[in-house]
Amino acid sequence: MDFKAAAREVLEEVGHPLHYTDITEIALQSGYLQSAGRTPQNTMRARLSVDVRDNPATHFVQAAPGVYGLISNPGGGLDTSVGRE
């Protein structure tokens, strides 16, 4: 599973936004993510921030610096998870 898919699984399970370090730790502990790199947290941060910035159909929203949540209806429509600004 890639970083974004693992983040989505984690955020769907917890039901609220989390800091990228927490997303990474839960993903690694749950087996959603396997990383041979030394800084998987930095990779998670990079993947999520680029997706939020560059992908209009992203599943993620940045709720605060380093904190990411899910958009309930990517690409438009009602957002019931986190307010988009």
VMD Tcl script that builds the backbone (N, CA, C; Angstrom):
set m [mol new atoms 255]
animate dup $m
set s [atomselect $m all]
$s set {name element resname resid chain x y z} {
  {N N MET 1 A 0.857 -1.174 0.000}
  {CA C MET 1 A 0.000 0.000 0.000}
  {C C MET 1 A 0.906 1.240 0.000}
  {N N ASP 2 A 0.568 2.219 -0.811}
  {CA C ASP 2 A 1.386 3.434 -0.844}
  {C C ASP 2 A 1.026 4.370 0.314}
  {N N PHE 3 A 1.774 5.444 0.452}
  {CA C PHE 3 A 1.607 6.352 1.582}
  {C C PHE 3 A 0.221 6.983 1.642}
  {N N LYS 4 A -0.280 7.433 0.502}
  {CA C LYS 4 A -1.601 8.075 0.508}
  {C C LYS 4 A -2.707 7.079 0.830}
  {N N ALA 5 A -2.623 5.888 0.302}
  {CA C ALA 5 A -3.636 4.867 0.601}
  {C C ALA 5 A -3.590 4.491 2.075}
  {N N ALA 6 A -2.394 4.384 2.630}
  {CA C ALA 6 A -2.257 4.072 4.051}
  {C C ALA 6 A -2.824 5.203 4.904}
  {N N ALA 7 A -2.558 6.443 4.524}
  {CA C ALA 7 A -3.092 7.592 5.262}
  {C C ALA 7 A -4.606 7.596 5.218}
  {N N ARG 8 A -5.158 7.289 4.079}
  {CA C ARG 8 A -6.614 7.257 3.954}
  {C C ARG 8 A -7.217 6.188 4.858}
  {N N GLU 9 A -6.622 5.010 4.891}
  {CA C GLU 9 A -7.099 3.938 5.767}
  {C C GLU 9 A -7.075 4.374 7.231}
  {N N VAL 10 A -5.967 4.951 7.645}
  {CA C VAL 10 A -5.825 5.390 9.036}
  {C C VAL 10 A -6.870 6.448 9.369}
  {N N LEU 11 A -7.009 7.449 8.518}
  {CA C LEU 11 A -7.951 8.535 8.795}
  {C C LEU 11 A -9.398 8.061 8.764}
  {N N GLU 12 A -9.708 7.095 7.917}
  {CA C GLU 12 A -11.061 6.532 7.918}
  {C C GLU 12 A -11.339 5.798 9.225}
  {N N GLU 13 A -10.321 5.099 9.734}
  {CA C GLU 13 A -10.489 4.352 10.987}
  {C C GLU 13 A -10.668 5.266 12.192}
  {N N VAL 14 A -9.823 6.302 12.303}
  {CA C VAL 14 A -9.894 7.148 13.502}
  {C C VAL 14 A -11.034 8.155 13.429}
  {N N GLY 15 A -11.403 8.563 12.223}
  {CA C GLY 15 A -12.558 9.439 12.062}
  {C C GLY 15 A -12.327 10.906 12.344}
  {N N HIS 16 A -11.075 11.325 12.485}
  {CA C HIS 16 A -10.771 12.738 12.703}
  {C C HIS 16 A -9.354 13.033 12.202}
  {N N PRO 17 A -9.032 14.303 11.972}
  {CA C PRO 17 A -7.701 14.660 11.475}
  {C C PRO 17 A -6.596 14.288 12.464}
  {N N LEU 18 A -5.437 13.982 11.923}
  {CA C LEU 18 A -4.262 13.640 12.720}
  {C C LEU 18 A -3.029 14.319 12.149}
  {N N HIS 19 A -2.012 14.480 12.981}
  {CA C HIS 19 A -0.716 14.963 12.528}
  {C C HIS 19 A -0.068 13.871 11.677}
  {N N TYR 20 A 0.707 14.277 10.687}
  {CA C TYR 20 A 1.295 13.298 9.777}
  {C C TYR 20 A 2.186 12.284 10.488}
  {N N THR 21 A 2.820 12.666 11.595}
  {CA C THR 21 A 3.650 11.703 12.328}
  {C C THR 21 A 2.776 10.607 12.952}
  {N N ASP 22 A 1.609 11.001 13.461}
  {CA C ASP 22 A 0.684 10.019 14.036}
  {C C ASP 22 A 0.108 9.115 12.949}
  {N N ILE 23 A -0.234 9.708 11.805}
  {CA C ILE 23 A -0.738 8.907 10.681}
  {C C ILE 23 A 0.301 7.853 10.305}
  {N N THR 24 A 1.548 8.263 10.211}
  {CA C THR 24 A 2.623 7.349 9.809}
  {C C THR 24 A 2.808 6.242 10.833}
  {N N GLU 25 A 2.851 6.597 12.112}
  {CA C GLU 25 A 3.056 5.588 13.154}
  {C C GLU 25 A 1.933 4.560 13.171}
  {N N ILE 26 A 0.689 5.022 13.080}
  {CA C ILE 26 A -0.451 4.104 13.082}
  {C C ILE 26 A -0.414 3.220 11.835}
  {N N ALA 27 A -0.085 3.806 10.693}
  {CA C ALA 27 A -0.015 3.039 9.447}
  {C C ALA 27 A 1.058 1.951 9.522}
  {N N LEU 28 A 2.197 2.276 10.096}
  {CA C LEU 28 A 3.276 1.291 10.242}
  {C C LEU 28 A 2.871 0.195 11.227}
  {N N GLN 29 A 2.305 0.581 12.372}
  {CA C GLN 29 A 1.909 -0.388 13.394}
  {C C GLN 29 A 0.778 -1.287 12.920}
  {N N SER 30 A -0.118 -0.759 12.103}
  {CA C SER 30 A -1.267 -1.527 11.619}
  {C C SER 30 A -0.928 -2.396 10.416}
  {N N GLY 31 A 0.251 -2.208 9.862}
  {CA C GLY 31 A 0.661 -2.994 8.706}
  {C C GLY 31 A 0.173 -2.449 7.376}
  {N N TYR 32 A -0.415 -1.246 7.387}
  {CA C TYR 32 A -0.854 -0.627 6.136}
  {C C TYR 32 A 0.319 -0.127 5.316}
  {N N LEU 33 A 1.405 0.141 5.997}
  {CA C LEU 33 A 2.560 0.763 5.357}
  {C C LEU 33 A 3.810 0.017 5.752}
  {N N GLN 34 A 4.646 -0.244 4.772}
  {CA C GLN 34 A 5.956 -0.824 5.029}
  {C C GLN 34 A 6.960 0.101 4.371}
  {N N SER 35 A 7.909 0.565 5.165}
  {CA C SER 35 A 8.886 1.507 4.638}
  {C C SER 35 A 10.281 1.084 5.060}
  {N N ALA 36 A 11.170 0.992 4.093}
  {CA C ALA 36 A 12.557 0.660 4.372}
  {C C ALA 36 A 13.373 1.926 4.596}
  {N N GLY 37 A 12.755 3.079 4.357}
  {CA C GLY 37 A 13.468 4.347 4.504}
  {C C GLY 37 A 13.665 4.732 5.964}
  {N N ARG 38 A 14.557 5.696 6.193}
  {CA C ARG 38 A 14.842 6.143 7.553}
  {C C ARG 38 A 13.872 7.209 8.040}
  {N N THR 39 A 13.159 7.866 7.127}
  {CA C THR 39 A 12.268 8.961 7.530}
  {C C THR 39 A 10.889 8.814 6.881}
  {N N PRO 40 A 10.151 7.774 7.245}
  {CA C PRO 40 A 8.830 7.608 6.631}
  {C C PRO 40 A 7.878 8.760 6.970}
  {N N GLN 41 A 8.063 9.400 8.125}
  {CA C GLN 41 A 7.214 10.544 8.481}
  {C C GLN 41 A 7.393 11.683 7.482}
  {N N ASN 42 A 8.625 11.931 7.079}
  {CA C ASN 42 A 8.876 12.995 6.105}
  {C C ASN 42 A 8.267 12.661 4.747}
  {N N THR 43 A 8.317 11.387 4.379}
  {CA C THR 43 A 7.707 10.965 3.118}
  {C C THR 43 A 6.195 11.145 3.178}
  {N N MET 44 A 5.587 10.768 4.313}
  {CA C MET 44 A 4.141 10.946 4.479}
  {C C MET 44 A 3.777 12.412 4.363}
  {N N ARG 45 A 4.517 13.275 5.048}
  {CA C ARG 45 A 4.257 14.719 4.991}
  {C C ARG 45 A 4.340 15.228 3.570}
  {N N ALA 46 A 5.359 14.816 2.842}
  {CA C ALA 46 A 5.546 15.267 1.463}
  {C C ALA 46 A 4.405 14.788 0.563}
  {N N ARG 47 A 4.041 13.512 0.678}
  {CA C ARG 47 A 2.967 12.976 -0.174}
  {C C ARG 47 A 1.639 13.693 0.079}
  {N N LEU 48 A 1.305 13.895 1.364}
  {CA C LEU 48 A 0.032 14.534 1.691}
  {C C LEU 48 A 0.026 16.007 1.305}
  {N N SER 49 A 1.105 16.727 1.582}
  {CA C SER 49 A 1.114 18.161 1.279}
  {C C SER 49 A 1.069 18.413 -0.225}
  {N N VAL 50 A 1.775 17.613 -1.003}
  {CA C VAL 50 A 1.742 17.771 -2.464}
  {C C VAL 50 A 0.366 17.407 -3.001}
  {N N ASP 51 A -0.251 16.362 -2.444}
  {CA C ASP 51 A -1.580 15.971 -2.906}
  {C C ASP 51 A -2.597 17.073 -2.619}
  {N N VAL 52 A -2.562 17.637 -1.431}
  {CA C VAL 52 A -3.493 18.724 -1.083}
  {C C VAL 52 A -3.261 19.936 -1.984}
  {N N ARG 53 A -2.013 20.247 -2.244}
  {CA C ARG 53 A -1.666 21.422 -3.047}
  {C C ARG 53 A -1.978 21.257 -4.523}
  {N N ASP 54 A -1.703 20.074 -5.087}
  {CA C ASP 54 A -1.718 19.910 -6.539}
  {C C ASP 54 A -2.869 19.093 -7.107}
  {N N ASN 55 A -3.614 18.394 -6.281}
  {CA C ASN 55 A -4.640 17.483 -6.785}
  {C C ASN 55 A -6.036 18.017 -6.452}
  {N N PRO 56 A -6.760 18.542 -7.439}
  {CA C PRO 56 A -8.095 19.069 -7.169}
  {C C PRO 56 A -9.076 18.005 -6.680}
  {N N ALA 57 A -8.802 16.740 -6.974}
  {CA C ALA 57 A -9.685 15.649 -6.546}
  {C C ALA 57 A -9.129 14.913 -5.329}
  {N N THR 58 A -8.303 15.596 -4.540}
  {CA C THR 58 A -7.689 14.960 -3.372}
  {C C THR 58 A -8.730 14.460 -2.371}
  {N N HIS 59 A -8.362 13.447 -1.640}
  {CA C HIS 59 A -9.200 12.932 -0.559}
  {C C HIS 59 A -8.857 13.607 0.764}
  {N N PHE 60 A -7.807 14.439 0.751}
  {CA C PHE 60 A -7.278 15.007 1.989}
  {C C PHE 60 A -7.471 16.513 2.064}
  {N N VAL 61 A -7.492 17.008 3.298}
  {CA C VAL 61 A -7.524 18.432 3.553}
  {C C VAL 61 A -6.534 18.706 4.682}
  {N N GLN 62 A -5.836 19.839 4.593}
  {CA C GLN 62 A -4.933 20.221 5.673}
  {C C GLN 62 A -5.731 21.050 6.666}
  {N N ALA 63 A -5.924 20.515 7.865}
  {CA C ALA 63 A -6.739 21.158 8.893}
  {C C ALA 63 A -5.943 22.165 9.706}
  {N N ALA 64 A -4.650 21.959 9.808}
  {CA C ALA 64 A -3.713 22.828 10.534}
  {C C ALA 64 A -2.325 22.443 10.038}
  {N N PRO 65 A -1.306 23.204 10.394}
  {CA C PRO 65 A 0.039 22.832 9.938}
  {C C PRO 65 A 0.398 21.400 10.348}
  {N N GLY 66 A 0.629 20.551 9.369}
  {CA C GLY 66 A 1.005 19.166 9.619}
  {C C GLY 66 A -0.148 18.239 9.951}
  {N N VAL 67 A -1.359 18.762 10.019}
  {CA C VAL 67 A -2.531 17.966 10.405}
  {C C VAL 67 A -3.423 17.773 9.175}
  {N N TYR 68 A -3.743 16.510 8.898}
  {CA C TYR 68 A -4.522 16.175 7.715}
  {C C TYR 68 A -5.761 15.383 8.086}
  {N N GLY 69 A -6.832 15.642 7.347}
  {CA C GLY 69 A -8.079 14.913 7.521}
  {C C GLY 69 A -8.600 14.504 6.162}
  {N N LEU 70 A -9.750 13.857 6.163}
  {CA C LEU 70 A -10.366 13.404 4.925}
  {C C LEU 70 A -11.498 14.328 4.506}
  {N N ILE 71 A -11.630 14.501 3.214}
  {CA C ILE 71 A -12.782 15.185 2.635}
  {C C ILE 71 A -13.788 14.090 2.328}
  {N N SER 72 A -15.024 14.280 2.716}
  {CA C SER 72 A -16.008 13.212 2.545}
  {C C SER 72 A -16.385 12.975 1.092}
  {N N ASN 73 A -16.307 14.003 0.256}
  {CA C ASN 73 A -16.709 13.875 -1.145}
  {C C ASN 73 A -15.659 14.548 -2.030}
  {N N PRO 74 A -14.550 13.840 -2.357}
  {CA C PRO 74 A -13.488 14.444 -3.159}
  {C C PRO 74 A -14.001 14.974 -4.490}
  {N N GLY 75 A -13.490 16.109 -4.868}
  {CA C GLY 75 A -13.861 16.700 -6.147}
  {C C GLY 75 A -15.045 17.637 -6.057}
  {N N GLY 76 A -15.582 17.833 -4.865}
  {CA C GLY 76 A -16.703 18.762 -4.716}
  {C C GLY 76 A -17.760 18.206 -3.802}
  {N N GLY 77 A -18.774 19.016 -3.574}
  {CA C GLY 77 A -19.873 18.566 -2.735}
  {C C GLY 77 A -19.647 18.882 -1.280}
  {N N LEU 78 A -20.471 18.324 -0.445}
  {CA C LEU 78 A -20.464 18.614 0.977}
  {C C LEU 78 A -19.282 17.966 1.671}
  {N N ASP 79 A -18.599 18.724 2.479}
  {CA C ASP 79 A -17.467 18.246 3.261}
  {C C ASP 79 A -17.912 18.111 4.700}
  {N N THR 80 A -18.074 16.902 5.169}
  {CA C THR 80 A -18.553 16.707 6.539}
  {C C THR 80 A -17.432 16.338 7.497}
  {N N SER 81 A -16.213 16.138 7.012}
  {CA C SER 81 A -15.118 15.734 7.887}
  {C C SER 81 A -14.385 16.935 8.474}
  {N N VAL 82 A -13.906 17.801 7.606}
  {CA C VAL 82 A -13.088 18.946 8.013}
  {C C VAL 82 A -13.432 20.118 7.124}
  {N N GLY 83 A -13.555 21.295 7.685}
  {CA C GLY 83 A -13.845 22.479 6.874}
  {C C GLY 83 A -12.716 22.819 5.941}
  {N N ARG 84 A -13.028 23.121 4.741}
  {CA C ARG 84 A -12.026 23.515 3.746}
  {C C ARG 84 A -12.062 25.020 3.616}
  {N N GLU 85 A -10.911 25.645 3.646}
  {CA C GLU 85 A -10.855 27.104 3.631}
  {C C GLU 85 A -10.284 27.642 2.369}
}
mol reanalyze $m
mol bondsrecalc $m
mol representation Tube
mol addrep $m
